């Protein structure tokens, strides 16, 4: 049996989030050292449990941490932070998912002479970041405007990243 569907390239419900989203750091932690670390599988119970922590309708995504207190990824996305002009995705070799869009963002930015450095992001350093965004193959890239009580606003590096991705075929990043 084969099922298929035809949908608009950007669902109307996602359009409202293109100018920035609100996120929450979840209490549910991702286990370190899993045999499925980095792989996209149907066995993502930790992310499902973390997603259930989002109780405010304004919160678009929940950010998960590993057992060491490092921010790893979203419940349905990969996270990137910007500090000092450098774009840093979290590593996915110990837990989380090495998403297709994550890889595309990293490769496209590097091909466009942008500095991308995979680095751990302890929750304690969240106050020091300049910007943050999340990526997913369904919505491209979305700016994190607010995380818990931290207001990040809309940043120029994320906007430039979205423009680069839009110019390289990711229509969801057109703003």
N, C-alpha and C positions, 0 to 999 in steps of 0.2 A: 504494500500500500504506500502510495506517495501522496504527501500533503504539501501544498504550497500556498503562499499568500502574497498578495500585492498590497503594499502599504506606501504612504508618502515617505519620501526620503527623510524628512524630519517630522516625526509625529507632533501634532499641535500641542500636546501636553508638555513636550520637551522644549518647545520654542520659548516658553515663559522662563526657562532656566538659563538661557544662553547668556544672559547678562550677569550671572553669578548664582551660586547655590549656597545653601546653609548645610553644614555637616555637623556631626556629633561624633566624639570619640567614644567608642563602645567599651563596655566593661568586659565583654567576652574576649578572651585571648586566643590567638592562634597557636597551636602546638608547634614547637620547633623540632626539626629533624624528621618530619613525616616522610614516608616513602613517596608521597605524591606532591612534595614541595615543588612549587613552580608549575605544576601541571594543571591544566583545566580539565577537571573531572566532574562527574555528577555527585561526588562524595564531598560536599562542601557544607557539612552540618554546622561547623563553627560560624561560617558566614551567615547562614540562615538564622542561627540563634542571635548573632549580633544584629542582624537586620530587624529582628523583633523588638530591639531596644528603642527604635525610632518611634516615638509616641507623638511627636509634634508634626503636624502636616507640613510645616515649613521646612523640615529637615529632609533634604533630597537623598542624602547618602550618609552611611555610618562608616567611620574609619576604624579599622581594627589594628590592634597591636599584637606583637608576639609576647611570649612569657617574660622576655627581658625588658619590656616597656618601650620597644621601638615601634613606631608607626610603620605598618607594612603595606596595607592596601585598603580599599573600600570593600564593602560587602558585595559590590557588583562592579568594581572598578579598580584601577591602579592609581596610586597617588604620586604626585610630583611636588616638590617644594622648590622655591627660588630663594636663594640667599647669596648676596654679593654678586649678583649677575649670573651665577651658575645655576643650571637646572639639574635637580637631583631627584631621580626616581629611587624608591626604596629597593633594596635587593630582594630577590624572590627565590634565592637558592636554599633558604632554610624553612620557609613557609610562604603562604600566599600563592598567587597565580601570576605567572609570567604571561600576561595577556598579549594577544595579537596586536591590539592598538598600542599598547605600551612599547612593544618592539618597534612598531612603525613610527611612533613619535620619536623615539631615541634615534633611529636610523635617519629619519628625515631631517631632524634638527642637526645632527652631525654632518649630514651631506650639505647643509646650508650654513656651515661654519659656526654653529652655535655650540657652546661648551655644555656638555652633558656629562655628569659624574654620578654614577650610582653610589649612593651613600646611605648609611643608617641614619634614622631620624628619631632620636630619643624624644619622648613626649616633653621632657624637661626643656628642650631647645625649641619647642614650637613657638614660643614668644619671640624668638629671634628671626623668624623667616620674614621675607618681604612679600611673597605671594605663594599661592598653592593652587593646583588644579588637579582634576581627576580625568582619567581617560577610559574609554570603553568603546568597543567596536560598534555599539548601537548608537552612541551619541557623540563620538569623536572626543572632544576636550571640553570640559566645563570649568570655569573659574570658580574657586572656592572663595566666596565673599565673606563667610563667617564660619568659624569652627569653635563650638562651645561658646565661650565668652570673648573670643578673639575676633575682632573685626579686621579683615584684611583688605576689603575694598577690591576694586578692579585694577589689576596691575598691567603695566606696559609689556612685560616679558610674556605673560600669558596671552595677551592680545596679539603680540607678534607671533607667538607659537601657533595660535589659531589661524592667523593669516598665512603662515608658511604651509600649514597642513591643508588649508582650503586651496591654496595654489597648487598643491600636490595631490588633488583629487578627493580630499575629505570634505564633501559638501556640507556635512553637519557643522563644520567650523566656520562657515560663512556667517558673518554678523552684519 
